[in-house]
């Protein structure tokens, strides 16, 4: 690829980033709609193979997940409405639990190593009870409006994505200049194929992990077991660091609930261990193996760097992004005639 | 009355044929779409891309990975390899069909001799098209196999004499 070609590619990427930044308030809807597309597109194709019209197949495929999402929204709203009045008490309890934990840590470090860490003192200075003003949280309508707008937009966008994505893609690729048209399609196909299978596998993986751990938390009589399962599923999306992140919500629940003791902590760890064990031994080998061919050391570094730059969303997209960059570089550097295959028959081109 | 003159009596001289209809007719006449119903072939043609090339501009380059086949809609192309012109292609000719099967490096360069318009059919779009039309897909693949077999046969026959 020439310098001019690379310049054009960089310009297109920069424009895309600007457009994405401008659409920041709608990121939730865009991400949700893309997830719907990734999950439902194969189902839509299958329904169309069986003679369904395009719109009929899309509506049928969207129906069940929309009902599930509606029910989840209802469940989360009820949970939030029940929980918000208790939040200040729980925060105080959480602060005192964490304070006790740090005091204990200070005492043990002093006993074992003779170190004076004063972690409890420093934690008190942070005044975590001021971090979240629950009254403001309840009275502020901005975030509720944002959730509602994104929630309504997501299925609409998903419908249009499922119906028209390929048309938009064709038009976008048709804009490529003559010498780049085949390269553009080749890159698109390689990236889209790999990315779609990876993200689809990741979503399935998160759903299975959430189901297994939610069942575990429910059996262990944890409060808000479904929510904890969902958070574990989301944590599972983060490569390598997922199990550690997954421990945070149940640990906070335990610290905020003095009635739950060491037994509950062991149960929580067991649930997470079983969930991630099942995930690593059964789910990942079947769903994700070979979808992104990235060296583990490079992947770990990418996850940490992306986490530093863009938090958990960055960690989630770091691996597919790395795989995508790898495909682009490999395809662009692929010298003509060295694709590892013999040339086609001259007459057939 | 000669047949041609008789036909012209029934043609509206003020009606211009829609470009898409012309492309559709040309595609239907190719060996690739033999036996495909007009409805299916019209649908497939909506997924093709019209591309315009200036004289001297390359359509395909030898050694580059190909993902599309092209049908000449207007103008003239030449197929070149190692500095030699192998063949000239005119309106209705179809080139690059091997790329409809796999990501194969092109074995020759195709260059526009005159201003050229081609209709490009990308393999991935063909695959998506036949995904929920398995019968049409089977027919197209059979046609493609026959086309390649015929080319191979011609190549084999030409080799002893060369």
HADDOCK unambig.tbl for C-alpha pairs under 7 A between the chains (distance, minus, plus):
assign (segid A and resid 45 and name CA) (segid B and resid 132 and name CA) 6.79 0.50 0.50
assign (segid A and resid 48 and name CA) (segid B and resid 132 and name CA) 6.21 0.50 0.50
assign (segid A and resid 49 and name CA) (segid B and resid 132 and name CA) 4.27 0.50 0.50
assign (segid A and resid 49 and name CA) (segid B and resid 133 and name CA) 6.87 0.50 0.50
assign (segid A and resid 182 and name CA) (segid B and resid 66 and name CA) 6.48 0.50 0.50
assign (segid A and resid 182 and name CA) (segid B and resid 67 and name CA) 5.95 0.50 0.50
assign (segid A and resid 182 and name CA) (segid B and resid 68 and name CA) 6.98 0.50 0.50
assign (segid A and resid 186 and name CA) (segid B and resid 67 and name CA) 6.78 0.50 0.50
assign (segid A and resid 336 and name CA) (segid B and resid 63 and name CA) 4.45 0.50 0.50
assign (segid A and resid 336 and name CA) (segid B and resid 64 and name CA) 4.62 0.50 0.50
assign (segid A and resid 337 and name CA) (segid B and resid 63 and name CA) 3.83 0.50 0.50
assign (segid A and resid 337 and name CA) (segid B and resid 64 and name CA) 5.98 0.50 0.50
assign (segid A and resid 337 and name CA) (segid B and resid 105 and name CA) 5.61 0.50 0.50
assign (segid A and resid 341 and name CA) (segid B and resid 104 and name CA) 6.75 0.50 0.50
assign (segid A and resid 343 and name CA) (segid B and resid 104 and name CA) 6.53 0.50 0.50
assign (segid A and resid 343 and name CA) (segid B and resid 105 and name CA) 5.32 0.50 0.50
assign (segid A and resid 343 and name CA) (segid B and resid 106 and name CA) 6.24 0.50 0.50
assign (segid A and resid 343 and name CA) (segid B and resid 107 and name CA) 5.25 0.50 0.50
assign (segid A and resid 344 and name CA) (segid B and resid 98 and name CA) 6.93 0.50 0.50
assign (segid A and resid 344 and name CA) (segid B and resid 104 and name CA) 6.22 0.50 0.50
assign (segid A and resid 344 and name CA) (segid B and resid 105 and name CA) 6.48 0.50 0.50
assign (segid A and resid 344 and name CA) (segid B and resid 106 and name CA) 6.14 0.50 0.50
assign (segid A and resid 344 and name CA) (segid B and resid 107 and name CA) 5.29 0.50 0.50
assign (segid A and resid 345 and name CA) (segid B and resid 107 and name CA) 6.47 0.50 0.50
assign (segid A and resid 346 and name CA) (segid B and resid 107 and name CA) 5.23 0.50 0.50
assign (segid A and resid 346 and name CA) (segid B and resid 108 and name CA) 6.38 0.50 0.50
assign (segid A and resid 347 and name CA) (segid B and resid 151 and name CA) 6.16 0.50 0.50
assign (segid A and resid 348 and name CA) (segid B and resid 96 and name CA) 6.21 0.50 0.50
assign (segid A and resid 348 and name CA) (segid B and resid 97 and name CA) 6.37 0.50 0.50
assign (segid A and resid 348 and name CA) (segid B and resid 98 and name CA) 5.69 0.50 0.50
assign (segid A and resid 348 and name CA) (segid B and resid 148 and name CA) 6.56 0.50 0.50
assign (segid A and resid 348 and name CA) (segid B and resid 151 and name CA) 6.65 0.50 0.50
assign (segid A and resid 349 and name CA) (segid B and resid 96 and name CA) 4.85 0.50 0.50
assign (segid A and resid 349 and name CA) (segid B and resid 97 and name CA) 6.92 0.50 0.50
assign (segid A and resid 349 and name CA) (segid B and resid 98 and name CA) 6.03 0.50 0.50
assign (segid A and resid 349 and name CA) (segid B and resid 106 and name CA) 5.44 0.50 0.50
assign (segid A and resid 349 and name CA) (segid B and resid 107 and name CA) 5.17 0.50 0.50
assign (segid A and resid 349 and name CA) (segid B and resid 108 and name CA) 6.15 0.50 0.50
